[in-house]
Amino acid sequence: MSYLHLGKGAVVDEREIVGIFDLDITSQSHLTRRYLAAAERAGEVAAASEDLPKSFVVCEKGGRRRLLLSPMNTATLLKRSESGGL
């Protein structure tokens, strides 16, 4: 099993990750903004820390989807993933 550290002690099983997205780039699209707003209304959004988020990670487990806001940028998360996460 491999876990990815998202910041401030928040970790996620890498097998649950659907995608990792840069918040600045993706939020420029009205479709992504609508998706994020709908996920927030549905209670699917959680912050990995209280710091300003730079990315969001979409995870799915048992048919339940959740979005985790991370203070880490996507390049850092990718490096962590490639090096074994923790």
C-alpha positions in Angstrom: 0.0 0.0 0.0 1.2 3.5 -0.8 0.0 6.7 0.7 0.3 10.3 -0.5 0.9 13.0 2.0 -1.2 16.1 1.0 0.0 18.5 3.8 -0.4 19.0 7.5 -0.7 15.3 8.3 -3.4 14.6 5.7 -2.7 11.4 3.7 -4.7 9.4 1.1 -4.3 5.9 -0.3 -2.9 6.4 -3.8 -5.3 3.7 -5.1 -8.2 6.0 -4.3 -6.8 9.0 -6.4 -8.7 9.7 -9.5 -6.8 12.9 -10.4 -4.7 15.7 -9.0 -5.4 19.2 -10.4 -3.8 22.7 -10.1 -6.4 24.9 -8.5 -5.3 28.1 -10.3 -5.3 26.7 -13.8 -8.5 24.6 -13.5 -10.5 27.2 -11.7 -10.3 29.4 -14.8 -12.8 27.1 -16.5 -16.5 27.7 -15.7 -17.1 24.0 -15.9 -14.5 23.2 -13.2 -15.9 26.1 -11.0 -19.4 24.6 -11.3 -18.0 21.1 -10.5 -16.2 22.4 -7.4 -19.3 24.3 -6.2 -21.5 21.3 -6.6 -19.0 19.1 -4.7 -18.9 21.6 -1.9 -22.7 21.8 -1.7 -22.8 18.0 -1.6 -20.3 18.0 1.3 -17.6 16.2 -0.7 -14.9 18.9 -0.2 -12.4 18.8 2.7 -9.3 20.8 3.3 -6.0 19.0 4.0 -4.9 22.0 6.0 -5.9 25.6 6.8 -3.3 27.0 4.4 -4.3 28.5 1.1 -5.0 25.6 -1.3 -2.9 25.2 -4.5 -4.3 22.0 -5.8 -7.2 19.6 -5.3 -7.1 15.8 -5.3 -10.2 13.9 -6.4 -10.5 10.5 -4.6 -13.0 7.8 -4.9 -13.6 4.8 -2.5 -16.5 2.5 -2.6 -18.4 4.7 -5.1 -18.1 7.7 -2.8 -16.2 10.7 -4.2 -14.4 13.3 -2.2 -12.2 16.3 -3.0 -9.3 17.2 -0.9 -7.8 20.7 -1.1 -4.1 20.7 -0.6 -1.6 23.5 0.1 1.0 21.6 -2.1 1.4 22.3 -5.7 0.8 19.5 -8.3 4.5 19.1 -9.0 5.3 18.5 -5.4 2.5 15.9 -5.1 3.7 14.2 -8.2 7.3 14.0 -6.8 5.9 12.6 -3.5 3.9 10.0 -5.4 6.8 8.9 -7.5 9.1 8.6 -4.4 6.6 6.5 -2.4 4.4 9.2 -1.0 5.4 9.3 2.7 
